[in-house]
Amino acid sequence: MSSEIGKKLALSAARLDEISAYLLNKNNSLTKQLFEVVEKYGGVEAINEKARESGRLENLLAVLERENSPYRKDLDRLIAWRDDRAFVTMEEYRAGVLDGPSEAPFPDVNAVTLEVSALNYFPWLMAEAKRAIEKRDLMPGRFIRVRYMKESEGDGGDLAAIAAAMKIIGASYVETLDTKGTDGANVHLGGPETITGYFGGVGQPNGYALKWIDEYLYYHTTYGLKQVLNLNPGTVLLGYMLHRLGVEMEFKISVFMGNDNPYSVLWTLLTARLFSRNDGSTPLVGFNFSNSVSNETIELASEARRELGLEKAVRFEHHITETYKSIVRQPYDRRDELVEIAGRVPNISAKHEGGDVEVEEKLDHPSDLLEYFLTKEEIIEKGLMETLQNNYLSKHDAANATARALIAGGIGVIAAKELH
């Protein structure tokens, strides 16, 4: 393309002024409704102050004590393990992979974050920690949660316990709000038998986008929850607007948004940059690529991310393994591709949604994405809790297999920072 043709892509400052004028119009019905939700929680400054206070570790622990939570003592145990250095050090782990201490440096800029999904029950984290101590494994540096949040909040303080645990171990995590298509938002959709209907628009029709913001602000101010999953263009835009107003919120964009080519990624990054604050900050901390994405697309996306000044702010979250059932055609294993590209593309997380294929295919009950939508009561009725915990631990094992492969390839990994 000649430079003369390319000039036609230049954005008009007048058009940007038109957009700003629309957003600032005091009669704008869309922004007025957002402001009303913000004012419901006392305004921006009050929201930020409540979130800071409620998210402090001592306050989360106090919530669990008031509720006489069965998880409170487990958190003390987790703190003791951390303080007693019960977990493998990163140096020891690397030496085990490399058959001795490494003299070559591991560049931090390309270190890959170890990620596991979905950590739906606090006892699973304790089981994982015990496994990590016994096997000299790494604990992930990032966790994804998709459990019903209202159920989690009422389940002996599971929600607060997870929030506290993440601070104790030094990991980031994401919660999935209940306001989504599976909550009845789309009146024409039911359970798994109508699952394909969700792909016509996942989850926040009509007034549900504002309901999503309302739900977020409740958990943000009550538990200090900062980071949530985002899966709809409307709630993504509202997230940008809320952050632009001054609320210290963060989100990651789900695989269901369909970032499966460089141009869809460019659209995601352009809007993040467009609505960034004057200091360049954005609430978008990362997004999942589609499972079909190639390494070429990741490299092109990396170029766009770098040129837009978002390389450090926005993480590429890449599915390395998937649940064995109900989402992709098996076998699905992207580990070798990750090792091949991680040395060239920084700020990637390796997401493990399933165990390794050779493990899953031998299980009597392999992992199944549809079981994410079961309530705890249904899981207990079906006698599946131990089985699902074992499925989860297989994901932990897969994450460590990825860690070993990356380290063997001279690439660093990011695990739970307070443990390793």
C-alpha positions as CSV (number, residue, x, y, z in Angstrom):
1,M,0.0,0.0,0.0
2,S,1.4,3.4,-0.9
3,S,1.8,6.1,1.7
4,E,-0.8,8.2,-0.1
5,I,-3.5,5.5,0.2
6,G,-2.5,4.8,3.8
7,K,-3.1,8.5,4.8
8,K,-6.8,7.8,4.3
9,L,-6.8,5.8,7.6
10,A,-5.9,8.8,9.7
11,L,-8.6,9.5,12.3
12,S,-10.3,12.9,12.2
13,A,-9.9,15.0,15.4
14,A,-13.3,16.4,14.6
15,R,-14.8,12.9,14.9
16,L,-13.2,12.4,18.3
17,D,-14.5,15.8,19.3
18,E,-18.0,14.6,18.3
19,I,-17.7,11.5,20.4
20,S,-16.4,13.5,23.4
21,A,-19.3,15.9,23.0
22,Y,-21.8,13.1,23.0
23,L,-20.3,11.5,26.1
24,L,-20.3,14.8,27.9
25,N,-23.8,15.8,27.0
26,K,-25.8,16.2,30.2
27,N,-28.9,14.8,28.5
28,N,-27.1,11.6,27.4
29,S,-29.4,8.8,28.7
30,L,-26.7,6.2,28.6
31,T,-24.1,8.0,30.6
32,K,-26.8,9.3,33.0
33,Q,-27.8,5.7,33.9
34,L,-24.2,4.8,34.6
35,F,-23.7,7.8,36.8
36,E,-26.8,6.8,38.8
37,V,-25.3,3.4,39.6
38,V,-22.1,5.0,40.7
39,E,-24.0,7.4,42.9
40,K,-25.8,4.5,44.5
41,Y,-22.5,3.5,46.1
42,G,-21.6,7.0,47.2
43,G,-19.6,8.3,44.2
44,V,-16.1,7.6,42.9
45,E,-14.1,8.6,46.0
46,A,-16.3,6.7,48.4
47,I,-16.2,3.6,46.2
48,N,-12.4,3.6,46.0
49,E,-12.1,4.1,49.8
50,K,-14.5,1.3,50.6
51,A,-12.8,-1.0,48.2
52,R,-9.3,-0.3,49.7
53,E,-10.5,-0.9,53.2
54,S,-12.6,-4.0,52.6
55,G,-9.9,-5.6,50.5
56,R,-7.2,-5.3,53.2
57,L,-6.1,-8.8,54.4
58,E,-6.9,-8.1,58.1
59,N,-10.4,-7.0,57.2
60,L,-11.1,-10.0,55.0
61,L,-9.9,-12.2,57.9
62,A,-12.2,-10.3,60.3
63,V,-15.1,-11.0,58.0
64,L,-14.3,-14.8,58.2
65,E,-14.0,-14.6,62.0
66,R,-17.4,-12.9,62.3
67,E,-18.9,-15.6,60.2
68,N,-17.2,-18.3,62.1
69,S,-15.9,-19.6,58.8
70,P,-14.5,-23.1,58.6
71,Y,-11.8,-21.7,56.2
72,R,-10.3,-19.2,58.7
73,K,-7.9,-21.8,60.3
74,D,-6.9,-23.0,56.8
75,L,-5.7,-19.5,56.0
76,D,-3.6,-19.4,59.2
77,R,-2.1,-22.7,57.9
78,L,-1.5,-21.2,54.5
79,I,0.3,-18.2,56.2
80,A,2.4,-20.6,58.3
81,W,3.4,-22.6,55.2
82,R,4.4,-19.4,53.4
83,D,6.3,-18.0,56.4
84,D,8.1,-21.3,57.1
85,R,9.2,-21.4,53.4
86,A,7.5,-24.8,52.9
87,F,7.2,-24.3,49.2
88,V,9.9,-24.9,46.6
89,T,12.0,-21.9,45.7
90,M,12.2,-20.8,42.1
91,E,15.9,-21.5,42.1
92,E,15.4,-25.0,43.4
93,Y,12.6,-25.7,40.9
94,R,14.8,-24.4,38.0
95,A,17.7,-26.5,39.2
96,G,15.4,-29.6,39.2
97,V,14.4,-29.0,35.6
98,L,17.9,-28.2,34.4
99,D,19.8,-30.8,36.4
100,G,21.6,-28.1,38.4
101,P,21.8,-24.4,39.0
102,S,21.5,-22.3,35.8
103,E,24.3,-19.9,35.0
104,A,22.2,-18.3,32.2
105,P,19.8,-15.5,33.2
106,F,16.1,-15.9,32.7
107,P,14.9,-12.6,31.2
108,D,12.0,-11.3,33.3
109,V,10.4,-9.5,30.3
110,N,9.4,-12.8,28.7
111,A,8.5,-14.7,31.8
112,V,5.2,-16.5,31.3
113,T,2.5,-16.3,34.0
114,L,1.2,-19.8,35.1
115,E,-2.6,-19.7,35.2
116,V,-5.2,-22.3,36.2
117,S,-8.9,-22.2,35.7
118,A,-11.3,-22.7,37.4
119,L,-10.6,-22.4,41.1
120,N,-14.2,-22.7,42.2
121,Y,-13.9,-23.9,45.8
122,F,-11.5,-22.7,48.5
123,P,-10.7,-26.3,49.7
124,W,-9.3,-27.0,46.2
125,L,-6.7,-24.3,46.8
126,M,-5.6,-25.9,50.1
127,A,-5.4,-29.3,48.4
128,E,-3.3,-27.7,45.6
129,A,-1.0,-26.1,48.1
130,K,-0.5,-29.4,49.9
131,R,0.3,-31.1,46.6
132,A,2.7,-28.3,45.6
133,I,4.6,-28.8,48.9
134,E,4.7,-32.5,48.6
135,K,5.7,-32.6,44.9
136,R,7.9,-29.5,45.0
137,D,5.7,-27.9,42.5
138,L,5.0,-24.3,41.7
139,M,1.7,-22.7,42.7
140,P,0.2,-20.7,39.8
141,G,0.6,-16.9,39.7
142,R,-2.9,-16.4,38.4
143,F,-6.3,-18.1,39.0
144,I,-9.6,-17.8,37.3
145,R,-12.9,-18.3,39.2
146,V,-16.3,-19.0,37.6
147,R,-18.4,-20.2,40.6
148,Y,-21.7,-18.5,41.2
149,M,-20.6,-15.5,43.4
150,K,-23.7,-15.2,45.5
151,E,-23.4,-18.9,46.4
152,S,-19.7,-18.5,47.1
153,E,-20.4,-15.5,49.4
154,G,-22.8,-17.5,51.4
155,D,-20.8,-20.7,51.6
156,G,-18.9,-20.3,54.8
157,G,-17.1,-17.3,53.4
158,D,-15.6,-19.0,50.4
159,L,-15.5,-15.7,48.5
160,A,-13.7,-13.8,51.2
161,A,-11.4,-16.8,51.9
162,I,-10.3,-16.9,48.2
163,A,-9.7,-13.1,48.3
164,A,-7.6,-13.4,51.4
165,A,-5.6,-16.4,50.1
166,M,-4.7,-14.6,46.9
167,K,-3.1,-11.8,49.0
168,I,-1.3,-14.4,51.2
169,I,0.3,-16.3,48.3
170,G,0.9,-13.3,46.0
171,A,-1.3,-14.3,43.0
172,S,-3.7,-12.4,40.8
173,Y,-7.2,-13.7,40.3
174,V,-10.4,-13.0,38.4
175,E,-14.0,-13.6,39.5
176,T,-16.9,-14.1,37.1
177,L,-20.0,-12.1,38.1
178,D,-23.4,-13.8,38.2
179,T,-24.9,-11.2,35.8
180,K,-24.5,-13.2,32.6
181,G,-26.6,-15.1,30.1
182,T,-26.8,-18.2,32.3
183,D,-28.6,-16.2,35.0
184,G,-31.7,-15.9,32.9
185,A,-30.8,-12.6,31.3
186,N,-31.8,-13.9,27.9
187,V,-35.3,-15.1,28.5
188,H,-35.1,-17.4,25.4
189,L,-32.2,-19.4,26.7
190,G,-32.2,-22.2,29.2
191,G,-29.4,-24.7,30.2
192,P,-27.0,-26.7,28.1
193,E,-29.7,-27.7,25.7
194,T,-29.8,-24.1,24.4
195,I,-26.1,-23.5,24.7
196,T,-25.6,-22.5,21.0
197,G,-28.0,-19.7,21.6
198,Y,-25.5,-17.9,23.8
199,F,-23.3,-17.3,20.9
200,G,-25.8,-14.9,19.5
201,G,-24.7,-12.5,22.2
202,V,-23.2,-13.7,25.5
203,G,-25.1,-12.5,28.4
204,Q,-26.1,-8.9,29.2
205,P,-29.1,-7.9,27.1
206,N,-31.2,-4.8,27.7
207,G,-30.7,-3.5,31.3
208,Y,-28.3,-6.2,32.3
209,A,-25.2,-4.3,31.4
210,L,-25.9,-1.7,34.2
211,K,-26.9,-4.6,36.5
212,W,-23.4,-6.0,35.8
213,I,-21.8,-2.7,36.9
214,D,-24.1,-2.7,40.0
215,E,-23.0,-6.2,40.9
216,Y,-19.4,-5.4,40.4
217,L,-19.6,-2.3,42.6
218,Y,-21.2,-4.4,45.4
219,Y,-18.4,-6.9,45.5
220,H,-15.8,-4.2,44.9
221,T,-16.9,-2.2,47.9
222,T,-17.7,-5.2,50.1
223,Y,-14.7,-7.4,49.6
224,G,-12.2,-5.2,47.7
225,L,-12.7,-7.4,44.6
226,K,-10.9,-5.6,41.8
227,Q,-10.7,-7.8,38.8
228,V,-13.5,-9.6,37.0
229,L,-14.2,-11.4,33.8
230,N,-15.8,-9.4,31.0
231,L,-17.6,-11.0,28.1
232,N,-19.9,-8.5,26.4
233,P,-19.1,-5.4,24.3
234,G,-21.5,-3.3,26.4
235,T,-19.9,-4.2,29.7
236,V,-16.4,-3.8,28.3
237,L,-17.3,-0.2,27.3
238,L,-18.9,0.4,30.7
239,G,-15.8,-0.9,32.3
240,Y,-13.7,1.6,30.4
241,M,-16.1,4.4,31.3
242,L,-16.2,3.4,35.0
243,H,-12.4,3.5,35.1
244,R,-12.2,6.7,33.2
245,L,-14.5,8.2,35.9
246,G,-11.9,7.3,38.5
247,V,-13.1,4.0,39.9
248,E,-10.1,1.7,40.4
249,M,-11.5,-1.3,38.6
250,E,-9.9,-4.0,36.4
251,F,-11.2,-6.6,34.0
252,K,-10.0,-9.2,31.6
253,I,-11.9,-10.1,28.4
254,S,-13.2,-13.7,28.0
255,V,-12.5,-16.1,25.3
256,F,-16.1,-15.8,24.4
257,M,-15.5,-12.3,22.9
258,G,-13.8,-14.0,20.0
259,N,-10.3,-12.4,19.7
260,D,-9.3,-14.8,17.0
261,N,-7.5,-12.7,14.4
262,P,-5.1,-9.7,14.5
263,Y,-7.9,-7.2,13.6
264,S,-10.2,-8.3,16.4
265,V,-7.3,-7.9,18.7
266,L,-6.6,-4.5,17.2
267,W,-10.2,-3.4,17.9
268,T,-9.9,-4.5,21.5
269,L,-6.6,-2.6,22.0
270,L,-7.8,0.5,20.2
271,T,-10.7,0.9,22.5
272,A,-8.6,0.3,25.5
273,R,-6.2,3.0,24.4
274,L,-9.0,5.4,23.3
275,F,-10.6,5.3,26.8
276,S,-7.3,5.1,28.8
277,R,-6.8,7.8,31.4
278,N,-4.5,10.7,30.8
279,D,-1.7,8.8,32.6
280,G,-2.2,5.9,30.0
281,S,-3.7,3.5,32.4
282,T,-6.5,1.2,31.4
283,P,-8.8,-1.3,33.3
284,L,-8.1,-3.9,30.6
285,V,-5.4,-6.1,32.3
286,G,-5.7,-8.9,29.7
287,F,-7.7,-10.9,27.4
288,N,-8.1,-14.5,26.2
289,F,-7.3,-15.3,22.6
290,S,-9.7,-17.7,20.9
291,N,-8.6,-21.3,21.1
292,S,-8.1,-21.2,17.3
293,V,-5.5,-18.4,17.3
294,S,-2.1,-19.1,15.7
295,N,1.4,-18.0,16.7
296,E,1.4,-15.7,13.7
297,T,-1.7,-13.9,15.0
298,I,-0.1,-13.6,18.5
299,E,3.0,-12.0,17.0
300,L,1.0,-9.5,15.0
301,A,-1.1,-8.8,18.1
302,S,2.1,-8.2,20.0
303,E,3.2,-5.7,17.5
304,A,0.0,-3.7,17.8
305,R,0.0,-3.9,21.6
306,R,3.6,-2.6,21.7
307,E,2.9,0.3,19.3
308,L,-0.1,1.3,21.2
309,G,1.9,1.5,24.5
310,L,0.0,-1.4,26.1
311,E,2.7,-4.1,26.3
312,K,3.1,-4.0,30.0
313,A,-0.5,-3.2,30.8
314,V,-2.4,-5.9,28.8
315,R,-1.6,-9.6,29.2
316,F,-2.2,-12.1,26.5
317,E,-4.0,-15.0,28.1
318,H,-3.5,-18.1,26.0
319,H,-5.3,-21.5,26.5
320,I,-2.6,-24.2,26.7
321,T,-5.0,-27.0,27.8
322,E,-8.8,-27.1,27.8
323,T,-11.4,-29.1,29.6
324,Y,-11.6,-32.5,27.9
325,K,-15.3,-32.2,27.2
326,S,-17.7,-29.5,25.9
327,I,-15.5,-26.8,24.5
328,V,-12.9,-28.0,21.9
329,R,-12.1,-31.0,19.8
330,Q,-9.5,-33.1,21.5
331,P,-6.6,-33.5,21.5
332,Y,-5.9,-29.9,22.4
333,D,-2.4,-29.1,23.6
334,R,-0.6,-25.7,22.8
335,R,2.4,-26.2,25.0
336,D,5.0,-26.6,22.2
337,E,3.6,-23.5,20.4
338,L,3.9,-21.5,23.6
339,V,7.5,-22.4,24.2
340,E,8.3,-21.5,20.6
341,I,6.8,-18.0,20.8
342,A,7.2,-17.0,24.4
343,G,10.8,-15.9,23.8
344,R,9.6,-13.3,21.3
345,V,6.3,-12.1,22.8
346,P,6.3,-10.7,26.4
347,N,3.5,-10.6,28.9
348,I,1.8,-13.9,28.2
349,S,0.0,-16.2,30.6
350,A,-0.4,-19.9,30.0
351,K,-3.9,-20.8,30.9
352,H,-4.6,-24.4,31.9
353,E,-8.3,-25.2,31.8
354,G,-7.8,-28.9,31.6
355,G,-5.3,-31.6,32.5
356,D,-2.8,-32.9,29.9
357,V,-4.6,-34.9,27.2
358,E,-2.8,-38.2,28.0
359,V,-4.1,-37.9,31.6
360,E,-7.6,-36.7,30.8
361,E,-8.3,-39.4,28.2
362,K,-7.7,-42.2,30.8
363,L,-10.0,-40.7,33.5
364,D,-13.3,-42.2,34.2
365,H,-14.6,-38.7,34.6
366,P,-12.6,-36.2,32.6
367,S,-13.0,-32.5,33.0
368,D,-16.1,-31.0,31.5
369,L,-16.8,-27.2,31.0
370,L,-20.5,-27.7,31.5
371,E,-19.8,-28.7,35.1
372,Y,-18.8,-25.1,35.8
373,F,-22.5,-24.3,35.8
374,L,-23.4,-26.8,38.5
375,T,-24.3,-25.5,41.9
376,K,-22.6,-26.8,45.0
377,E,-25.8,-28.6,45.9
378,E,-26.0,-30.3,42.6
379,I,-22.3,-31.4,42.8
380,I,-22.9,-32.9,46.3
381,E,-26.1,-34.6,45.1
382,K,-24.2,-36.2,42.2
383,G,-21.3,-37.1,44.5
384,L,-18.8,-35.2,42.3
385,M,-17.0,-32.9,44.7
386,E,-13.9,-35.1,45.1
387,T,-13.9,-36.0,41.4
388,L,-14.0,-32.3,40.4
389,Q,-11.2,-31.5,42.8
390,N,-9.1,-34.2,41.2
391,N,-9.9,-32.7,37.8
392,Y,-8.7,-29.4,39.1
393,L,-5.5,-30.9,40.5
394,S,-4.8,-32.3,37.0
395,K,-4.8,-28.7,35.8
396,H,-2.2,-27.9,38.4
397,D,-0.1,-30.7,37.1
398,A,-0.5,-29.5,33.5
399,A,0.6,-26.0,34.6
400,N,3.8,-27.4,36.1
401,A,4.4,-29.5,33.0
402,T,4.3,-26.2,31.1
403,A,6.6,-24.5,33.6
404,R,9.2,-27.2,33.2
405,A,8.9,-27.0,29.4
406,L,9.4,-23.2,29.4
407,I,12.3,-23.4,31.9
408,A,14.0,-26.0,29.8
409,G,13.6,-23.6,26.8
410,G,15.3,-20.8,28.8
411,I,12.1,-18.9,29.5
412,G,11.2,-17.8,33.0
413,V,7.8,-18.3,34.7
414,I,5.7,-16.3,37.1
415,A,4.3,-18.3,40.0
416,A,2.7,-17.3,43.3
417,K,5.2,-14.5,44.2
418,E,4.9,-14.8,48.0
419,L,5.5,-18.6,48.0
420,H,8.4,-19.1,45.6
